[in-house]
Amino acid sequence: MPQVRAPSTPFASVWFDCDSTLSTIEGVDELGNARDPETLAAVAELTNRAMSGELALADVYAARLGRLAPTRAECEALGARYVETLVPDARLVVDALTHLGKKVGIISGGLLPPVAALAAELGVADTRVFAVPIHFAPDGSYLHFDVTSPLARNGGKVEVLAARPSDERPIAFVGDGVTDLEAAPVVERFVGFGGVARRPAVESGSEHYAPGPSLATTLPFLLTDEESDLLRSNPSFSALLHHR
């Protein structure tokens, strides 16, 4: 387990992945569960081929959505599922970071409508939510996704984080997956999160790793000693610092 080392300088912004970081589910799995076994198997195969490096994420993204063809109603239901399955202490951690004056945001390779629903529940401004836009026909059926979104391809989170303005730096980014770990070189601190899924490549590749299950286990990596003391003195947040 990497040693917990508090930052010496406060982070101006903290960004989180969505699936298996803020929520305990994976959106594509939720959508696939409502499909027939053949479609579910095909989507799983595409995902596995992408994870093994056999297929580019951009190709897999288009193929999976073409198979799943999620409707507007299904995306709304997925947003509700994200809210129902928040990781422990997610709301309180976001509130604590905001209380300390940090800009909090979400960067996800998931679909924008359900990710935005989760963000709204957590009090994250929609201008600080980056995910893949999706478009529907007037009857709510699936049309297409925004193929220009960097988050539908490898290196997308790197691109989004690298483009953040100077007033958001230093930046910390928290995520569970390899596409999150890819962004470590363009932020001041990456924190791997294993509260939902412990991925060996992320755990071994992260200088800072929070085991979960509570999102509060990320705070020792995100707060200076002075900021931790401020939260300990606040009855609304003091319990968060007990998670190690």
Helices and strands as residue ranges (DSSP letters): E 13-16, H 27-33, H 37-51, H 57-68, H 72-84, H 90-99, E 103-111, H 112-122, G 126-128, E 129-132, E 134-136, E 142-145, G 150-152, H 156-162, G 166-168, E 171-175, H 178-181, G 184-186, E 189-193, H 200-205, E 208-210, G 215-218, H 219-222, H 225-232, G 238-242
